[in-house]
Amino acid sequence: MKPPKLTANQYLVLATIRTAGAISRRKIAAFTGKKKSSITHAVTHLIQHKLVHQQIAPRSQSSSGARSTLLKLNPAAAYAAGIEFTKELITFALTDFTGALTTFFQIPWVTQSPAATVSIEPIEAAFMQCIENENLNLSQISGIGITGSNLSEQHNHPPDQIKHHHLSGSELQRLLQQRFKLPIILANNAHAVTMTQTWRDPDQSIDDLMVIYLQESVGMAIFLNGQHFQSRKHYGGQWGHSVVVPGGIACRCGKNGCVEAYVGESALLRAYLRESAHNSRLTEEIDAFGVDDLIETVNQHDTVSKNIFQRAGAVLGLAISGPIQLFSPQRVFIVGKITQVGELLFTPLQEAMRHYLDDAVLNRTEICLPAWQPSLEAHGAALLVLDQVYGH
């Protein structure tokens, strides 16, 4: 779907309606500081393009006399897709124009060798099935956001094929663009997860926040003055490869003591293999032993895994203290499957923050551990499409 061309004023009105959910023209004018005539002109354009529709306010929301007309986004005005790639799964998500998740499913993504190549055909087939399940067609999709902890900058793969464990993000973007003729937006996982946390934040006064992403890779996204901070590479830098323990554990980047070497999923698994009394057995089962299994060992009161997660929490507390001291965000979301261990990770993290942060900064910053959802990254990638294509 080719989106209508919107002026800056129309973008502003659209964003205001999305934030409010349902709002009158008069309140939009008051909120934005724009003239009522300007708001009326913008709203007329949005209604003509079926991006917004009107409804009569319930009596409880109106003063005595005539009831006011409220403006809401039209959920069916457009749809966006998000796809997340990991070493084991491809996750697909669809959102409507309000950003609500309408479809979410996963398919296996497994090869015998990290060097193996796979055809893009299964991705195309699964994506088409995804939109057909919602009785949609390709013309109703505004774009596709793609994300993944193993997307890299490698190039020159054979036509219609991509490396499995080190996907070239730009090459994948090009192939999907060729197949679907849609905008394809590439984002790192931390940026995608940030979209899910900020899209409908119940506290709209939060302008400065961070999202810490903990999975195969470790990343950070920053939201300052209500805007995503983006460098020339479209994200907040390689924070996961900042050295926090000089001379520490070797990291896959070639350095020692990086954040990711202590809190990344693979790093936690390697640590458990090194330190567990069952090391020989687990080495034979390394392909079958994953993060879910590691979390389950905590539930079984395994002291080795508990020590590993406590150490990870302490290192993470040290690692985030620098950026928090620098930017003084109001809220920090820590997102990832490993947060399911709860206080085991959270308590040493808080203790480290109390040690490294000024009291004023510490008291201002709220640390949040939202419930883990497997749809987070793909959903966020879809929201990023709406954000960029329609300027929400």
DACOR-V995968 format. One record per residue. N is the residue number from 1. SS is DSSP state (a for helix, b for strand, c for the rest). PSI is psi as a letter, one per 40 degrees, with the letter a starting at -180 (none if undefined). Layout:
BEGIN
[[N:SS:PSI] [N:SS:PSI]]
END
This chain:
BEGIN
[[1:c:h] [2:c:h] [3:c:i] [4:c:i] [5:c:h] [6:c:i] [7:c:i] [8:a:d] [9:a:d] [10:a:d] [11:a:d] [12:a:d] [13:a:d] [14:a:d] [15:a:d] [16:a:d] [17:a:d] [18:a:d] [19:a:d] [20:a:d] [21:c:d] [22:c:h] [23:b:i] [24:b:i] [25:a:d] [26:a:d] [27:a:d] [28:a:d] [29:a:d] [30:a:d] [31:a:d] [32:a:e] [33:c:e] [34:c:i] [35:c:i] [36:a:d] [37:a:d] [38:a:d] [39:a:d] [40:a:d] [41:a:d] [42:a:d] [43:a:d] [44:a:d] [45:a:d] [46:a:d] [47:a:d] [48:a:d] [49:c:e] [50:c:f] [51:c:d] [52:b:i] [53:b:i] [54:b:i] [55:b:i] [56:b:h] [57:c:i] [58:c:i] [59:a:d] [60:a:d] [61:a:e] [62:c:i] [63:c:i] [64:c:i] [65:c:a] [66:c:h] [67:c:i] [68:c:i] [69:b:h] [70:b:i] [71:b:h] [72:b:i] [73:b:i] [74:c:h] [75:a:d] [76:a:e] [77:a:d] [78:c:i] [79:b:i] [80:b:i] [81:b:i] [82:b:i] [83:b:h] [84:b:h] [85:b:h] [86:c:a] [87:c:d] [88:c:d] [89:b:i] [90:b:h] [91:b:h] [92:b:i] [93:b:i] [94:b:i] [95:b:i] [96:c:a] [97:c:d] [98:c:e] [99:c:e] [100:c:h] [101:b:h] [102:b:d] [103:b:i] [104:b:h] [105:b:i] [106:b:i] [107:b:i] [108:b:i] [109:c:g] [110:c:h] [111:c:i] [112:c:d] [113:c:i] [114:c:d] [115:c:e] [116:c:i] [117:b:i] [118:b:i] [119:b:i] [120:c:e] [121:a:d] [122:a:d] [123:a:d] [124:a:d] [125:a:d] [126:a:d] [127:a:d] [128:a:d] [129:a:d] [130:a:d] [131:a:d] [132:a:d] [133:a:d] [134:c:e] [135:c:f] [136:c:i] [137:c:i] [138:a:d] [139:a:e] [140:a:e] [141:b:h] [142:b:d] [143:b:i] [144:b:h] [145:b:h] [146:b:i] [147:b:i] [148:b:i] [149:c:e] [150:c:e] [151:b:h] [152:b:a] [153:c:e] [154:c:i] [155:c:a] [156:c:f] [157:c:i] [158:c:i] [159:c:h] [160:c:e] [161:b:i] [162:b:i] [163:b:i] [164:c:d] [165:c:e] [166:c:g] [167:b:h] [168:b:h] [169:a:d] [170:a:d] [171:a:d] [172:a:d] [173:a:d] [174:a:d] [175:a:d] [176:a:d] [177:a:d] [178:a:d] [179:a:d] [180:a:e] [181:c:f] [182:c:i] [183:b:h] [184:b:h] [185:b:h] [186:b:h] [187:c:i] [188:c:i] [189:a:d] [190:a:d] [191:a:d] [192:a:d] [193:a:d] [194:a:d] [195:a:d] [196:a:d] [197:a:d] [198:a:e] [199:c:d] [200:c:f] [201:c:h] [202:c:d] [203:c:g] [204:c:e] [205:c:e] [206:c:h] [207:c:d] [208:c:h] [209:b:i] [210:b:i] [211:b:h] [212:b:h] [213:b:h] [214:b:h] [215:c:a] [216:c:d] [217:c:i] [218:b:h] [219:b:i] [220:b:h] [221:b:i] [222:b:h] [223:b:h] [224:b:h] [225:c:f] [226:c:e] [227:b:i] [228:b:h] [229:c:h] [230:c:h] [231:c:a] [232:c:e] [233:c:e] [234:c:e] [235:c:i] [236:c:e] [237:c:i] [238:c:g] [239:a:d] [240:a:e] [241:a:f] [242:c:h] [243:b:h] [244:c:e] [245:c:g] [246:c:h] [247:c:e] [248:c:a] [249:c:i] [250:b:h] [251:c:i] [252:c:e] [253:c:e] [254:c:e] [255:c:i] [256:b:i] [257:c:f] [258:b:i] [259:c:d] [260:a:d] [261:a:e] [262:a:d] [263:a:e] [264:c:i] [265:a:d] [266:a:d] [267:a:d] [268:a:d] [269:a:d] [270:a:d] [271:a:d] [272:a:d] [273:a:d] [274:a:d] [275:a:e] [276:c:i] [277:c:e] [278:c:f] [279:a:d] [280:a:d] [281:a:d] [282:a:d] [283:a:d] [284:a:d] [285:c:f] [286:c:d] [287:c:d] [288:c:e] [289:c:h] [290:c:a] [291:a:d] [292:a:d] [293:a:d] [294:a:d] [295:a:d] [296:a:d] [297:a:d] [298:a:d] [299:a:d] [300:c:e] [301:c:f] [302:c:h] [303:a:d] [304:a:d] [305:a:d] [306:a:d] [307:a:d] [308:a:d] [309:a:d] [310:a:d] [311:a:d] [312:a:d] [313:a:d] [314:a:d] [315:a:d] [316:a:d] [317:a:d] [318:a:d] [319:a:d] [320:a:e] [321:a:d] [322:a:d] [323:a:d] [324:a:d] [325:a:d] [326:a:d] [327:a:e] [328:c:f] [329:c:i] [330:c:d] [331:b:i] [332:b:h] [333:b:h] [334:b:h] [335:b:h] [336:c:i] [337:a:d] [338:a:e] [339:a:e] [340:a:e] [341:a:e] [342:c:b] [343:a:d] [344:a:d] [345:a:d] [346:a:d] [347:a:d] [348:a:d] [349:a:d] [350:a:d] [351:a:d] [352:a:d] [353:a:d] [354:a:d] [355:a:d] [356:a:e] [357:c:i] [358:c:i] [359:a:d] [360:a:d] [361:a:d] [362:a:d] [363:a:d] [364:a:d] [365:c:h] [366:b:h] [367:b:h] [368:b:h] [369:c:g] [370:c:i] [371:c:h] [372:c:h] [373:c:h] [374:c:e] [375:c:e] [376:a:d] [377:a:d] [378:a:d] [379:a:d] [380:a:d] [381:a:d] [382:a:d] [383:a:d] [384:a:d] [385:a:d] [386:a:d] [387:a:d] [388:a:d] [389:a:d] [390:a:e] [391:c:f] [392:c:none]]
END
